[in-house]
Amino acid sequence: MTTLETGAPAPLALDTEPAVPLELVSPAIAYRTVKINGLDIFYREAGPKDAPVILLPHGFPTSSHMFRNLIPALADEFRLIAPDYPGFGNSSMPTVDEFDYTFANLTDVIEQFTERLGLEKYSLYAQDYGGPVSFRLAVRHPKRVQALIIQNGNAYDEGIDNDFWKPIKAYWKQKNEESEKYIRGICSREGTIFQYTNGVRNIEDISPDNWNIDQPLLDRPGNAEIQLALMHSYGSNPPQYGEWQAYFRKHQPPTLIIWGKNDAIFPAEGAEPYKRDLRNLEFHLLDTGHFALEEDGAKMAGLMRNFLRRNVAR
């Protein structure tokens, strides 16, 4: 197991090359939509069709937009596919009466999405909401998963044993107007900006395009109810932790952890327990926050390239 906590990239293997800087790579990205159970599921895709696949489920409160820089940085060597969940980004947004917004159903959609695209093998990027979606998918289809890239994606009780989660846990226990206030605050413009800027080294490195794109989508009529439903459904994930951890121990997927250690939502305490269950683990704590790609995207692309070259055969 390789462990690095300074934020600097691990030494590259002798047969690898440093990542090409983000700004120097511009392969074509396709913007596509596929029908899943009558819903339009939007996705971004780039890279050779025969290259190893990296599936990129996104976090909250964003969409596949969070991968806009990572995709071109790796698309010369990998096939990257980033879908938007129902209710997010450019995908359909059925109301809570038309679609049951649970993590089980989000996983159903992404599972059917992978099958519609004929993805038989893939590496999974697990961040925020993309964590439970990825881990649920891995448990369903362990033989399809070639590797895990975990970035502030939680699978242990230690990761949600902090002040940020206390009001959310109260909301899981009792769903009412009073307990909803905290959730609505998370979904506000101030809450969105906090998620992007808390814990970063230099706030001037963080583009305001992030919240200026995410927030209007969150503010669409009916979307508040969607986010309330999903935040409540997040309470169904901790009971799954034991099953996810059993998957780690049994199948031992090669795993790269690249974690923003200053994240107030999923702090570094949630990264450490992976060391208990995973043997083929490369571990990096980065000096940044929740959306680590915004500040350390080039470094992370280099770590991913090096890791996947060593662990996923073309």
N, C-alpha and C positions, 0 to 999 in steps of 0.2 A: 504493500500500500504506500502510495506517495502522498505526503502531506506537506502543504505549503500554506502559510498563514499571512504572508506579507503582502499578497496581492500581485507579486511578480510571477510571470509564467514559469512553469517547470522547465528544466532543461530539455531541449528537443532531442529525440533519438538521433543517432548518427545518420540514419538514412532518410531523414525528413528535412523539410525546408521551413523557414519561418513563414507565417501566414502573409499573403499579399495584403498590403494596407487596404482598408475598406474603400478609400476614395479612388483607388487605382483599378478596381474591379467593377465591371458593369455588364455582366451577362444579362440577357433578356429575361424579364420576369413576366410570366403570363398571369392574367387576372381572369379567373374562370368561375363558373357557377354550375353546380350539379344538383339535380333533384333528389332529395332523400325524404321519403314518406310525404311527398307533396310540398316540402319546404325547399326553398332555394338556399343552398349552402355554398357560400362564396369561399374561394381559396386562392392563394398565391402559390405559384409553382415556378421553379427554375432548376436548371441542371440537366445533365444527360439522363435519358430515360433508363439506361442500363446501369446507372451509378447507384451506390448504396443510398437508401432513402433515410432522410431525417424527417420525422413527423413532428410538427410544431404546434401543439395545442396551446392556446394563449391563456394569459391570466386575466384577472379582474383589475381595473374596469375597462380594459382595452380590447384589442382584437388582434388579428394577424398583422396589424400595423406595427406591433411591437417588434416584429421580425424583419422590418423593411430594410435594415442595414445588414443583419446577419445573413439573410438569404443571398444577396450578391457576393458577400465575402467568401462563401463556401461553394457557390454553384458551379465553379469550374471543375470540382471534383466530386460533388455529392448532388443528389436530387433532393431538394428541400420543398416540403409541402406544408402550408400553413392555412388551415381552415378557420372560419369564423363560426362560433356556436350560434344556434338560434337565439335571437334577441340581442346579438352583438354585431358590430361592424356592418358589413354589407349583406349579411344573411337575412333570411326572413325573420320577422319579429311577430309571431303569433301572440295573441293575448294569453294571460294565465288561464283563461277559460278554454282556450283552443289547444294549449300545449302544457303539459305538466313539467314545469321547470324544476327538475331534480338532477342530481349528479348521475344517477342511474340512467336517466333519459339522455342527458348530454353524451354519456358514454355510448349509449345505443346509437346515437346519430353519428358519432365519430367512428364507431365500429363499422356501421353500414357504409360510411364514406370511404373507409380504407378498402372495403370489399368492392365497392363500385369502381374504385380506381385500380383495382387489381394489385394492391400492395400486400405481398406475401411475407415480406421481411422489412423491418424498419427499426431505426433507433428512435427513442422517444425523448423529447425535451419536456421536463416536468417543472413548471413554475406556477406558483399561486394556484388558481383554479385548474390550470393544466396539470398540476400534481395529481389530484384525485382522479381526473379523467385518464391520465396516463397509467396510473397504478391499477385502476379498475380494468383498463384495457389489457394491461400486462397479465393480470391474474386470469382473465378470460382466455388469452392466447399467448401463453408463455413462449411457445416455440417460434412465434413471429418476431419476438423482441430480440434484436441483436445487441443493443446497448441502451443504457440510460444516461441522459445528461440531466442532472438535477440542479436547479438554480432556484433557491428559496421556494422549494416545494416540499410540503410537510408530510411525514408518515409516522410521526412519533408524538406521544403526549407532551414531551418536553418542548416541542415546537410551538405549542399553543398554551403554555403555562405562563402567561404574561398579562400585563394590564390591558393590552389592546383587545384580548379575547374575552375578558371577564363579562362585559356587557353583551357580547355576542352569545356567550354561553347562557346568559340569562334569557336572551331572546329565544334560544332553542327550547328552553324549559317552559317559557310562557310567552306566547305571541300575542301582543296587545299594543295599543297605541303608545303606551309609555315605553315599552321595550323597543318599539320600532324607531324611536327618535335617534338613537345612536346609529342605527343602520342607515337611516336617511342622511345623517351627517356624513357617513362614509361615502355616500353616493353624491354628495354635493360637490360643487366646484372646488371648494376649499379642501374637501377630503381627497379629491382626485389629485390636486396639486401636491398635497402632503405625501401621497404614495410615491410620486415621482421625485420629490426633492428631499424628503427626510433621509438623513444619513449619507448624503453625497459629499464628496470632497469639495466640489466647486459647483455651486448652483448655476453658474454661467455656462456650464457644459450641457445643461439640460434644456432641450428645446421646448418652448411653450406650445409648439405644434401638438405635443402629446395631449395636453388637457384641452386644447382648442379643437381637437378632433374627437377625443373621447367624450367630453362633457355634453356636446349637443346630442350625441347618440343616447347617452344616459337620460337626457332630459326629454326625450320623445314621449308623447302621451302614451301611457300604459307601461313604460319601461320601469318606472319606480316599483310597480307591483312585481315585475319580473325579477328585479334585483332583490327585493324582499323575500321572494319565494326561494331564490337560489341561496341567499345567505342563511335562510332557515334550513334548507336542505344540506348545507355544509355540515350541519350537525349529524348527518348520516355517515360522514366520513370517519371520524374517530373510532366508531365501533368496527370499522374495516381495517384499522391499523394492524391488528394481529395477523389478519390474512395477508396483508401486503408484506409484512415482515417475514412471514413464513415463505412467501414467494421469493423474497431476496435470499433467504437461507438455502432454499431448495435449488433454485435455478441459477443463482450466482451470476446475474447479468453483469458484464463489464460496466462499471459505473464511473462517471466523471461528475464530481461535485464541484461546482463553481458558485459560490454563495456570497452574496453581499452581506458582510458581517454586521453592518450598522443598521440593518432592517429592523424597525420597531414592530413589524407585523409577524414575520418569521425570522427571529433572531438566530444567531449562530448556535444557540442551544439546541435548535432543531436539526442542525447539520451533523453534530457530533455523533448522535446515536446510530447513524448509518454504519459507522465503523464496527459496531457490534455484529452486524449481520452480513456484511459484504466483504469478501476477500479480495476480489480484483477491483480495488477502489483507488481512484486518484482524487485527491482532496485539496481544494483551494478555497481559502477565505479571502475575499477581495475587500478592499477598503472602500466600500460603496454601499448603496442602499437596496431597496426592494427591486427596482427595475435596473439591475446591474448592467444590462446591455446598453443603457443610455450613456453610461460613463466609461465603461470598460469593454465596449463591444469588440474592438479590434483585438484586444488581449484574449477575450473569450473565444473569438473565432480561431485564433491561433491554437489555444488549448484544445478546442474541439477537433480541429484538423489533425493535430498530432495524436490525440487519443484515439480517434476513429481510424486513422491509418494503422495503428498498432492492433486494434481490436476488432475491426469489421473488415472482412475480406471483400474486395471488389468483385 
